[in-house]
């Protein structure tokens, strides 16, 4: 089932993306092949067999739902395929309680985001996984081979998927390589080299993507001091530096707010709507991150006003 913007269907906030429903189904191999398939259609094809509830954040616009996806993989699990589908379209998928949430990365709390460490080389970093894969060998004969064929051949001959960034696919590059017993490492060098791209190992697959280059080093210059933060998010970021752990559901909302704001120079006030239940979640992160996560889950709203009691910012929290 595909639902609209995030709702109370998610019953708990978690420190990091917890396991989704039916892990047996999510963690089984799930071959996928999408040829300019709209994102929404691909998402339904992937999640419907498990009956997995999927919540679409408002950042997944109608235009975003129609993004055509081109992806071929034979060795990913359904969980990995869902994350890759979202990533390919510029979103991120996180598993929360018994469902999945799809949103633009900047809409997710930092504790849920997956920070990819991408580089500028033609092979992944020499970690344990890549060391075990790079010497696999096969006979290769590619003459002006399109990237769609390269992805299929790598998957079939080396038993590992090569996923291709949409910006690389736009170039419609052709690959030439002829080697008997060529290793997977050699294939990565040739493909990335001929395309001026890079390859990393990400989430169970080789990821062919544009090279990440470091900005040119410039001489140090004297800069003016940064202006003080003025928006609520900026002020909370400035105030919130310590990580907070809510290891068990608080007994009431007042205790929850005290847990978040103890030691912060804010005047915190809370309004609880009639009929609202007690907190039923755990969380960890800065006060700002936890508040943003709760807001995203539609558990509360908050705002920060310039001056409260004692000439400190006034943090107003309204529990739904």
Buried (B, 14 or more C-beta within 10 A) or exposed (E): EBEEEBEEBBEBBBBEBBBBBBEEBBBEEBEBEBEEBBBBBBBBEBBEEBEBBBBBBEBBEEEBBEBBBBBBBBBBBBBBBBBBBBBBBBBBBBBBBBBBBBBBBEBBBBBBBBEEEBBEBBBBEEEEEBEEBBEBBBEBEBEEBEBBEBBBBBBEBBEBBBBBBBEBBEEEBBBEBEBEEBBBBBBBBBBBEBBEBBBBBBBBBBBBBBBEEEEEEEEEEEEEEEEEBEEBEBBBBEBBEEEBEBEEBBEEBEBBBEBBBEEBEBBBBBEBEEEBEEBEBBBBBBBBBBBBBBBBBBBBBBEBBEEBEEEBBBBBBBBB
